């Protein structure tokens, strides 16, 4: 049975959330799959501004994958600073342009759920990005603590659940595996 063209060409809104590991990793797998199909991909990372190995990995696919860090270079432990809020607002504006520009088939807003939780921007502002999405664009929003309004609006929601992790045994993040 083949699906009508309007079904397989439609872009959906996906959310990967939960307390388990693997949300960003799954999103990056989706980015590689999309690039392998020849699609242009935009990844905006909120609440992450440090140097991760994926920056070097995606540099190899720079003709198809654009990865921009839209967060601070340090984790926000307290209330966000004015600079954190400004950077997040600019990042959200760039995300809105990415979903509405027609340049990208896949847009990933990594840790955008965390950014809402940290009050870097409101759920209403994030939902404005969702509503600005062109019909053919696939949009993935990752991060723990997805807001109920986003869960309601999404077409697909996956919750990652931690069952067991070797971090609990003192194993730190390993180069090329977790970082």
C-alpha positions in Angstrom: 0.0 0.0 0.0 1.5 3.3 -1.0 0.7 6.5 0.9 -0.6 9.6 -0.9 2.1 12.2 -1.7 0.6 14.8 0.7 1.2 12.3 3.6 4.8 11.5 3.0 5.7 15.0 2.0 4.1 16.6 5.1 6.4 17.7 7.9 5.4 16.8 11.5 6.2 18.2 14.9 8.1 15.7 17.0 9.1 16.0 20.7 11.8 13.9 22.4 11.5 14.4 26.2 11.9 12.6 29.5 14.6 12.0 32.1 16.5 9.3 30.3 19.6 9.8 28.1 19.4 9.8 24.3 17.2 12.7 23.3 19.9 14.7 21.6 21.5 11.6 20.3 18.3 10.4 18.7 17.8 13.8 17.2 21.3 13.8 15.7 20.6 10.4 14.2 17.5 11.9 12.6 19.7 14.7 11.2 22.1 12.2 9.7 19.3 10.2 8.1 17.8 13.4 6.6 21.2 14.5 5.3 21.7 11.0 3.8 18.5 11.6 1.9 19.9 14.9 0.6 17.8 17.1 2.9 19.1 20.3 4.4 19.0 20.4 8.2 19.2 23.2 10.7 20.1 22.4 14.3 19.8 25.1 17.0 21.1 24.1 20.4 19.7 26.0 23.3 21.3 25.8 26.8 24.4 24.3 25.2 27.3 26.5 24.1 30.3 24.4 25.0 32.6 22.6 22.5 31.1 19.1 21.9 32.4 16.4 19.5 29.2 16.7 17.5 30.4 20.1 16.3 33.3 18.4 14.6 31.1 15.6 13.3 28.5 17.8 11.7 31.3 20.0 10.2 31.9 17.1 7.9 28.3 17.5 6.6 28.4 21.4 6.4 26.9 21.4 2.9 23.7 19.8 4.3 23.7 20.3 8.1 23.9 23.7 9.8 24.5 23.5 13.6 24.3 26.7 15.7 24.8 26.9 19.4 22.3 29.4 20.6 23.0 29.0 24.3 25.6 30.2 26.8 29.0 28.6 27.0 28.2 27.7 30.6 25.3 25.9 32.3 22.7 28.2 33.8 22.4 27.3 37.5 20.5 30.3 38.7 18.2 32.8 37.1 19.2 33.6 33.6 21.3 36.7 33.1 20.2 39.5 30.7 22.8 38.1 28.2 21.3 34.6 28.5 17.8 36.0 27.8 19.1 38.1 24.8 21.0 35.1 23.3 17.9 32.9 23.7 15.6 35.4 22.1 18.0 35.8 19.1 18.2 32.0 18.9 14.4 31.7 18.9 14.2 34.3 16.2 16.7 32.3 14.1 14.8 29.1 14.7 11.6 30.8 13.5 13.4 31.9 10.3 14.7 28.3 9.8 11.2 26.7 10.0 9.7 29.3 7.7 12.4 30.0 5.2 12.0 27.1 2.9 15.7 26.3 3.1 15.5 23.3 5.5 13.5 20.1 5.4 14.4 19.3 9.0 14.8 21.7 11.9 15.9 20.5 15.3 15.6 22.7 18.4 17.9 20.8 20.8 17.2 21.5 24.5 14.4 24.0 23.7 12.2 22.3 26.4 15.0 22.9 28.9 15.2 26.5 27.7 11.5 26.9 28.5 12.0 25.3 31.9 14.9 27.7 32.6 12.7 30.6 31.6 15.0 31.6 28.7 11.8 32.1 26.7 8.1 31.3 27.3 6.2 28.3 26.0 4.1 30.7 24.0 7.2 32.0 22.2 8.2 28.4 21.4 4.7 27.6 20.1 5.0 30.7 17.8 7.9 28.9 16.2 5.9 25.8 15.9 3.1 27.7 14.2 5.5 29.4 11.8 6.6 26.1 10.5 6.1 25.5 6.8 3.9 22.4 6.1 6.7 20.4 4.5 9.2 21.1 7.4 9.8 18.4 10.0 10.4 20.0 13.4 12.0 18.2 16.3 12.1 19.7 19.8 14.2 18.0 22.4 14.9 18.2 26.1 13.5 17.0 29.4 10.4 18.6 30.8 8.3 19.2 27.7 5.5 21.6 28.5 2.0 20.1 28.3 0.9 22.7 25.7 3.8 21.5 23.4 2.9 17.9 24.0 -0.7 18.6 23.0 0.4 20.4 19.9 3.0 17.8 18.7 2.2 15.0 16.3 4.7 12.6 17.9 6.0 12.6 21.4 8.7 10.1 22.7 9.6 10.0 26.3 13.0 8.7 27.2 13.0 6.8 30.5 16.1 6.1 32.5 16.2 2.4 33.6 19.9 2.1 34.3 23.0 4.1 33.5 26.7 3.5 34.1 27.0 7.2 35.2 25.5 5.9 38.5 28.6 3.7 38.9 30.9 6.7 38.5 31.7 6.4 34.8 32.1 9.9 33.4 31.1 11.0 29.9 33.4 9.2 27.4 34.8 11.0 24.3 33.0 9.9 21.2 30.2 8.1 23.1 28.6 10.7 25.4 30.5 13.8 24.5 
